[in-house]
C-alpha cells in the first residue's frame, strides 16, 4: 500500500512519528480511502483525538482537527457536533486513551447517542509510554511494569457498548484492508454514535499480538448474522479464543443533536444564527 495515496487528505512528504510497520499506517490509509470514496472533503470533517500514538493521526492527515487531553476527545466532539451538526465528526485514539482515561466519557457519549464515529486503535498495550499493559491487554501478558503478568480481566469494549445499547458497534482488523474499509463506511454513514474497535499490532512493544497473531485469532461473523439482535450480538462479543470481526449491533435511534431543544424547530447550525448578546447576558445573569 502506498503511504502517500493520491487523495485530498494527504499531507505530502512529511515525517511520520510511528515505528516502521506500525498498524497505525494501515488505519490511516484505510480511513483516507474511505473518506475519499464517500466523497467527503477535508473542510467537511473534524478529526478529534486524545493523546497517544494513535492520536497522532491528526498530524498526518489533511482535515480540520482538535487534539484533546488524554481520554477527553469525546466531550470535545460532542460540543463540535452540537454547534455544527453539518460536520462529519470522527473521534480517534488508542485503547489506553479511550478505555482507560476516557472510560467515563465513553459511557455518556454512548448514552447520549452523539452523532460521531469513534475509531479506537486497539493494540492491547500502551505504546506511547513504552509498553505498559493497557485496559485490553490479555491475562498473563508480561511487561516491564507488569513483570508477573496481567492478572485482571481485559476490558471488552464490544460487550460494554452493546450493554449500553449503543447505536452501532463493530470490530475490525487493520490487516484486512477491504473488510475494514467497508466497516468504516457503514460506521461513518450511520446516524448516531458508532463504535469501531480496530485490532492493530504494536510492532515495537507488543511481541505477542502481532499481525500473524491477529490473522490466526480472528474470524468474520457469518453473512446470516443479524446485527439487530442485541442478545445474540452480546453473546458473540463475549466469545473467547478466536475473536469475531464485523458489525455486531445496529440500533437506529434519535441522536443527541436531534434531541436538543435548539434544533427541534430550526435545523440551522447554531454557529450560523444571529447572536442576541443581550438575551445571552440576561440568561447568564438569571443563574446568579
C-alpha positions in Angstrom: 0.0 0.0 0.0 1.4 3.4 -1.0 1.8 5.5 2.2 1.2 8.7 0.2 -2.1 7.8 -1.5 -3.2 10.5 -4.0 -6.2 11.8 -2.1 -7.3 15.1 -0.8 -6.3 14.0 2.7 -2.6 13.5 2.1 -0.1 15.8 3.8 2.6 15.2 1.2 6.2 14.4 2.0 6.2 14.7 5.8 7.9 12.9 8.8 5.8 10.2 10.5 6.4 9.6 14.2 5.3 5.9 14.1 7.6 2.9 14.0 8.1 1.2 10.6 5.4 -1.5 10.3 3.0 0.1 12.8 -0.6 -0.8 12.3 -1.5 2.9 12.5 -0.2 3.4 9.0 -2.7 0.9 7.7 -5.6 2.5 9.6 -4.6 6.0 8.4 -4.6 4.9 4.7 -7.8 2.9 5.0 -9.5 5.9 6.6 -8.3 8.3 3.9 -9.6 5.9 1.3 -13.0 5.6 3.0 -13.4 9.4 3.2 -12.4 9.7 -0.5 -14.9 7.1 -1.6 -17.6 8.7 0.5 -16.8 11.9 -1.5 -16.2 13.9 1.7 -14.0 17.0 1.6 -11.3 17.9 4.3 -13.3 21.0 5.2 -16.4 19.0 5.9 -14.7 16.8 8.6 -13.3 17.3 12.1 -11.0 14.7 13.5 -10.9 14.8 17.3 -8.2 12.9 19.1 -6.9 12.2 22.5 -3.3 11.6 23.4 -1.1 8.7 22.3 0.5 7.2 19.2 -2.9 6.6 17.6 -3.9 10.2 18.3 -1.0 11.5 16.1 -3.2 10.6 13.2 -4.5 14.2 13.2 -1.0 15.5 12.4 -0.6 13.2 9.4 -4.0 13.8 7.6 -5.2 17.0 5.9 -8.5 17.9 7.5 -9.8 20.0 10.5 -8.7 18.5 13.8 -8.6 19.1 17.5 -6.1 17.4 19.8 -7.8 16.9 23.2 -6.5 15.8 26.5 -5.8 12.2 27.3 -9.1 10.4 27.3 -11.1 13.6 26.7 -11.8 13.6 23.0 -15.5 12.6 23.2 -16.8 15.7 25.1 -15.0 17.9 22.6 -16.5 16.0 19.7 -20.0 16.4 21.3 -19.6 20.1 21.5 -18.4 20.4 17.9 -21.3 18.4 16.7 -23.8 20.3 18.8 -22.7 23.7 17.4 -22.5 22.4 13.8 -24.4 19.2 13.1 -23.5 19.5 9.4 -19.9 18.4 10.1 -18.7 14.8 9.9 -17.0 14.3 13.3 -14.6 11.4 13.8 -13.1 10.6 17.2 -9.9 8.6 17.0 -7.5 7.4 19.7 -6.0 4.3 21.2 -7.3 1.6 23.6 -5.5 3.1 26.6 -6.7 6.7 26.0 -10.3 5.6 25.2 -11.0 2.7 27.5 -8.7 3.8 30.4 -8.6 7.6 31.0 -11.7 8.1 28.8 -14.0 5.5 30.2 -16.3 7.9 31.9 -16.8 10.0 28.8 -17.3 6.9 26.7 -20.3 5.9 28.9 -22.1 9.1 28.4 -21.2 9.5 24.7 -23.0 6.2 24.1 -25.9 7.1 26.4 -26.4 10.5 24.7 -26.0 8.9 21.2 -23.9 11.7 19.9 -23.7 11.5 16.1 -19.9 10.8 15.8 -17.8 7.9 14.7 -15.4 6.7 17.4 -12.5 4.7 16.0 -10.3 3.0 18.6 -6.8 1.7 17.7 -6.6 -1.4 19.8 -3.1 -2.8 20.1 -3.5 -4.2 23.6 -0.7 -2.1 25.0 0.3 1.4 25.9 2.7 2.3 23.0 3.4 6.0 23.8 4.6 5.3 27.3 6.8 2.3 26.3 4.8 -0.8 26.7 2.8 -0.9 29.9 -0.3 -3.1 29.9 -3.5 -1.3 28.6 -7.1 -2.0 29.6 -7.3 -4.6 26.8 -4.1 -6.4 27.5 -4.6 -10.2 27.8 -4.4 -12.2 31.0 -0.8 -13.2 31.7 0.7 -10.6 29.4 4.1 -9.7 30.7 5.6 -6.2 30.5 8.4 -4.3 32.3 5.8 -2.8 34.6 3.6 -6.0 34.9 6.6 -8.3 35.3 4.5 -11.1 36.9 1.9 -10.8 34.1 -1.5 -9.1 33.8 -3.9 -10.6 36.4 -7.1 -8.5 35.7 -9.7 -9.4 33.1 -9.2 -7.4 29.9 -11.9 -4.7 29.2 -14.3 -5.8 26.5 -15.4 -2.7 24.6 -18.0 -4.5 22.5 -20.0 -6.0 25.3 -19.7 -2.7 27.1 -21.1 -0.7 24.2 -23.9 -3.3 23.5 -24.9 -3.4 27.1 -25.3 0.4 26.9 -27.5 -0.1 23.8 -25.1 1.8 21.5 -26.4 2.7 18.1 -23.6 0.9 16.1 -20.9 -1.5 17.3 -18.2 -3.1 15.2 -14.8 -4.6 15.3 -12.2 -4.8 12.6 -8.5 -5.8 11.9 -6.3 -3.3 10.1 -4.5 -6.1 8.2 -7.8 -6.8 6.3 -8.0 -3.6 4.3 -11.2 -4.2 2.3 -13.2 -5.5 5.2 -12.1 -2.7 7.5 -12.9 -0.2 4.8 -16.4 -1.5 4.4 -17.0 -1.5 8.2 -15.8 2.1 8.4 -18.0 3.2 5.5 -21.0 1.8 7.3 -20.0 3.4 10.6 -19.4 6.9 9.2 -22.6 6.9 7.2 -24.7 5.6 10.2 -26.7 8.2 12.0 -25.8 8.1 15.7 -22.9 7.1 17.9 -20.8 4.4 16.1 -18.0 2.5 17.9 -15.4 0.7 15.8 -12.7 -1.2 17.7 -9.8 -1.9 15.3 -7.2 -4.5 16.1 -3.7 -3.3 15.2 -0.3 -4.6 16.1 2.3 -2.6 18.0 5.5 -3.9 16.4 7.8 -2.4 19.0 6.3 -3.1 22.4 3.8 -5.9 21.9 5.6 -9.0 20.7 2.6 -11.3 21.4 -0.3 -9.7 19.5 1.4 -9.5 16.1 0.0 -9.3 12.6 0.2 -13.1 12.4 -1.4 -13.5 15.8 -4.4 -11.3 14.8 -4.7 -13.2 11.5 -4.8 -16.5 13.3 -7.0 -15.5 16.1 -9.8 -13.7 14.3 -12.7 -14.6 12.0 -15.7 -12.8 10.5 -19.3 -13.0 11.5 -21.4 -15.0 9.1 -23.4 -13.3 6.4 -26.5 -14.6 8.1 -25.7 -12.8 11.4 -28.4 -10.4 12.4 -26.9 -7.1 13.9 -30.4 -6.1 15.1 -30.4 -9.0 17.6 -28.9 -7.4 20.7 -28.8 -10.6 22.8 -27.0 -12.5 20.1 -24.7 -9.6 19.5 -23.8 -9.6 23.1 -23.2 -13.3 23.2 -20.9 -13.2 20.1 -19.0 -10.3 21.6 -18.2 -12.4 24.7 -16.5 -15.2 22.7 -13.0 -16.1 23.7 -10.3 -17.9 21.8 -10.8 -16.5 18.3 -12.3 -13.0 18.1 -15.2 -12.4 15.7 -14.9 -9.4 13.4 -17.6 -7.4 11.7 -20.7 -5.3 12.5 -22.1 -6.7 15.8 -25.0 -4.4 16.6 -27.1 -1.7 14.8 -29.7 0.2 16.8 -31.1 3.2 15.0 -32.5 5.9 17.4 -32.7 9.7 17.7 -29.3 11.4 18.1 -28.2 13.8 20.8 -28.3 16.7 18.4 -31.8 15.8 17.3 -33.0 15.8 20.9 -31.6 19.2 21.6 -34.3 21.8 22.0 -32.3 24.3 19.9 -32.8 22.1 16.8 -36.3 20.9 17.2 -37.9 23.7 15.2 -34.8 25.1 13.5 -32.2 22.9 11.8 -29.8 25.8 11.1 -26.5 25.2 12.9 -26.1 27.3 16.0 -22.9 29.0 14.7 -24.8 30.3 11.7 -27.5 32.0 13.7 -27.7 35.7 14.6 -26.5 36.3 18.1 -28.6 38.4 20.5 -25.9 39.1 23.2 -28.4 41.0 25.4 -30.6 37.9 25.7 -27.5 35.7 26.3 -26.4 38.2 29.1 -29.8 38.1 30.7 -29.9 34.3 30.6 -26.5 34.1 32.2 -27.3 36.6 35.0 -30.6 34.7 35.7 -28.5 31.9 37.2 -26.7 34.1 39.7 
